[in-house]
Amino acid sequence: MRIILLKILLLAIALFRLTSIHPVLAAEAPNAAKIFNDNCAACHIGGGNILISQKTLKKEALLKYLENYNRDAIQAIIHQVQNGKNAMPAFKSKLSAQEILEVAAYVFQKAEQGW
């Protein structure tokens, strides 16, 4: 568990340097679960995908379907949330940059834990 949190922290720090957004860990952001439940859970409840069953938020699917996930997981999730793709809408005009960072860290952490 500590290794996972350390990885998240390192990724958040790297992201902070690139985007000037304060780093936040999902474990430290109680708002992250609420953001996910309010905006993502309708299609991704429990890390699944009600529209395209194989494109879940589980680590194996993220590695397979999310571009650049293996190089920079948090940034790949942020890009997907901001811009959407296919049936997934873009959230860059609905969520703040901080909210997107929080939900990306939350999704990453849950994927690492196996949902």
Backbone hydrogen bonds in HBPLUS format (Angstrom, degrees):
<---DONOR---> <-ACCEPTOR-->    atom                        ^
c    i                          cat <-CA-CA->   ^        H-A-AA   ^      H-
h    n   atom  resd res      DA  || num        DHA   H-A  angle D-A-AA Bond
n    s   type  num  typ     dist DA aas  dist angle  dist       angle   num
A0005-LEU N   A0001-MET O   3.01 MM   4  6.33 164.4  2.04 153.0 157.0     1
A0006-LEU N   A0002-ARG O   2.83 MM   4  5.99 152.6  1.90 145.5 153.6     2
A0007-LYS N   A0003-ILE O   2.89 MM   4  6.14 156.6  1.94 148.1 154.1     3
A0008-ILE N   A0004-ILE O   2.92 MM   4  6.23 159.8  1.97 151.9 157.4     4
A0009-LEU N   A0005-LEU O   2.87 MM   4  6.06 158.7  1.91 146.8 153.0     5
A0010-LEU N   A0006-LEU O   2.88 MM   4  6.14 163.1  1.91 152.9 156.9     6
A0011-LEU N   A0007-LYS O   2.89 MM   4  6.11 161.3  1.92 151.4 156.7     7
A0012-ALA N   A0008-ILE O   2.80 MM   4  5.98 156.9  1.86 149.9 157.0     8
A0013-ILE N   A0009-LEU O   2.87 MM   4  6.10 155.9  1.93 150.6 157.1     9
A0014-ALA N   A0010-LEU O   2.97 MM   4  6.19 162.8  2.00 147.8 152.5    10
A0015-LEU N   A0011-LEU O   2.85 MM   4  6.04 159.5  1.89 148.4 154.7    11
A0016-PHE N   A0012-ALA O   2.79 MM   4  5.98 151.9  1.87 145.0 153.1    12
A0017-ARG N   A0013-ILE O   3.07 MM   4  6.40 153.6  2.15 149.6 155.1    13
A0018-LEU N   A0014-ALA O   3.23 MM   4  6.55 142.1  2.38 140.4 150.5    14
A0018-LEU N   A0015-LEU O   3.01 MM   3  5.08 124.0  2.34  96.5 111.4    15
A0019-THR N   A0015-LEU O   2.82 MM   4  5.97 151.5  1.91 157.8 166.1    16
A0020-SER N   A0016-PHE O   2.75 MM   4  4.90 145.4  1.87 140.7 143.8    17
A0028-GLU N   A0025-LEU O   2.95 MM   3  5.24 140.0  2.11 105.8 117.4    18
A0029-ALA N   A0026-ALA O   3.12 MM   3  4.97 158.4  2.17 101.0 107.7    19
A0032-ALA N   A0029-ALA O   2.90 MM   3  5.51 154.3  1.97 118.8 125.8    20
A0035-ILE N   A0031-ASN O   2.83 MM   4  6.12 159.5  1.88 158.8 165.1    21
A0036-PHE N   A0032-ALA O   2.93 MM   4  6.18 164.4  1.96 152.0 156.1    22
A0037-ASN N   A0033-ALA O   2.82 MM   4  6.03 168.0  1.84 150.3 154.0    23
A0038-ASP N   A0034-LYS O   2.81 MM   4  5.91 156.1  1.86 151.0 157.4    24
A0039-ASN N   A0035-ILE O   2.98 MM   4  5.99 142.5  2.12 146.4 155.3    25
A0040-CYS N   A0036-PHE O   2.69 MM   4  4.94 157.5  1.74 144.3 150.2    26
A0041-ALA N   A0036-PHE O   2.97 MM   5  6.03 147.9  2.08 148.2 148.9    27
A0043-CYS N   A0040-CYS O   3.13 MM   3  6.01 144.7  2.26 125.5 131.3    28
A0044-HIS N   A0040-CYS O   2.86 MM   4  5.74 155.5  1.92 146.3 151.8    29
A0050-ILE N   A0043-CYS O   2.92 MM   7  5.26 153.5  1.99 144.2 152.8    30
A0047-GLY N   A0044-HIS O   2.95 MM   3  5.10 146.4  2.06 139.9 132.4    31
A0048-GLY N   A0045-ILE O   3.07 MM   3  5.59 167.1  2.09 118.0 122.0    32
A0057-LEU N   A0047-GLY O   2.75 MM  10  4.73 177.2  1.75 146.2 146.4    33
A0055-LYS N   A0052-ILE O   2.94 MM   3  5.64 147.9  2.04 125.3 134.4    34
A0061-ALA N   A0058-LYS O   2.99 MM   3  5.49 119.3  2.37 112.9 127.3    35
A0062-LEU N   A0058-LYS O   2.93 MM   4  6.16 162.6  1.96 159.1 164.8    36
A0063-LEU N   A0059-LYS O   2.89 MM   4  6.07 161.5  1.92 155.2 159.7    37
A0064-LYS N   A0060-GLU O   3.13 MM   4  6.28 147.3  2.24 135.5 144.3    38
A0065-TYR N   A0061-ALA O   2.75 MM   4  5.81 167.8  1.76 161.1 163.4    39
A0066-LEU N   A0062-LEU O   2.94 MM   4  5.01 151.4  2.03 129.3 136.3    40
A0069-TYR N   A0066-LEU O   3.15 MM   3  5.65 155.6  2.22 139.5 136.4    41
A0071-ARG N   A0068-ASN O   3.13 MM   3  5.28 140.4  2.30 101.7 112.8    42
A0072-ASP N   A0068-ASN O   3.01 MM   4  6.15 170.3  2.02 165.6 167.2    43
A0076-ALA N   A0072-ASP O   2.93 MM   4  6.12 154.9  1.99 155.3 163.5    44
A0077-ILE N   A0073-ALA O   2.95 MM   4  6.22 156.6  2.00 153.6 159.4    45
A0078-ILE N   A0074-ILE O   2.86 MM   4  6.11 164.0  1.89 153.4 158.4    46
A0079-HIS N   A0075-GLN O   2.89 MM   4  6.07 163.4  1.92 148.9 152.9    47
A0080-GLN N   A0076-ALA O   3.11 MM   4  6.32 158.6  2.15 142.9 148.2    48
A0081-VAL N   A0077-ILE O   2.90 MM   4  6.16 166.0  1.92 159.4 162.8    49
A0082-GLN N   A0078-ILE O   2.83 MM   4  5.99 169.3  1.84 159.5 162.7    50
A0083-ASN N   A0079-HIS O   2.93 MM   4  5.94 167.5  1.94 151.1 154.9    51
A0084-GLY N   A0080-GLN O   2.67 MM   4  5.00 145.3  1.78 138.9 146.8    52
A0091-PHE N   A0081-VAL O   2.88 MM  10  5.74 149.9  1.97 153.5 161.9    53
A0092-LYS N   A0082-GLN O   3.25 MM  10  4.33 146.3  2.37 128.6 120.2    54
A0085-LYS N   A0088-MET O   2.99 MM   3  5.16 142.0  2.14 125.3 136.0    55
A0088-MET N   A0085-LYS O   2.90 MM   3  5.16 151.0  1.99 141.8 134.5    56
A0094-LYS N   A0091-PHE O   3.02 MM   3  4.97 144.1  2.15 100.2 111.4    57
A0095-LEU N   A0091-PHE O   2.85 MM   4  5.74 168.6  1.86 165.8 164.0    58
A0100-ILE N   A0096-SER O   2.94 MM   4  6.23 158.1  1.99 153.7 159.7    59
A0101-LEU N   A0097-ALA O   2.97 MM   4  6.19 156.8  2.02 145.9 152.2    60
A0102-GLU N   A0098-GLN O   2.92 MM   4  6.16 159.7  1.96 149.5 155.1    61
A0103-VAL N   A0099-GLU O   2.91 MM   4  6.13 164.6  1.94 151.7 155.3    62
A0104-ALA N   A0100-ILE O   2.91 MM   4  5.99 151.4  1.99 144.9 153.3    63
A0105-ALA N   A0101-LEU O   2.96 MM   4  6.16 161.4  1.99 150.9 155.3    64
A0106-TYR N   A0102-GLU O   2.96 MM   4  6.15 150.5  2.05 143.5 152.4    65
A0107-VAL N   A0103-VAL O   2.88 MM   4  6.08 162.7  1.91 148.6 152.3    66
A0108-PHE N   A0104-ALA O   2.92 MM   4  6.10 165.5  1.94 150.8 155.2    67
A0109-GLN N   A0105-ALA O   2.92 MM   4  6.04 164.5  1.94 145.7 150.2    68
A0110-LYS N   A0106-TYR O   2.90 MM   4  6.10 168.2  1.92 155.2 158.5    69
A0111-ALA N   A0107-VAL O   2.86 MM   4  5.99 156.5  1.92 150.2 156.9    70
A0112-GLU N   A0108-PHE O   2.94 MM   4  6.18 158.9  1.98 152.3 157.9    71
A0113-GLN N   A0109-GLN O   3.00 MM   4  6.23 139.9  2.17 142.1 153.5    72
A0115-TRP N   A0110-LYS O   2.74 MM   5  4.88 163.5  1.77 154.0 149.9    73
A0114-GLY N   A0111-ALA O   3.14 MM   3  5.02 153.7  2.21  98.5 106.6    74
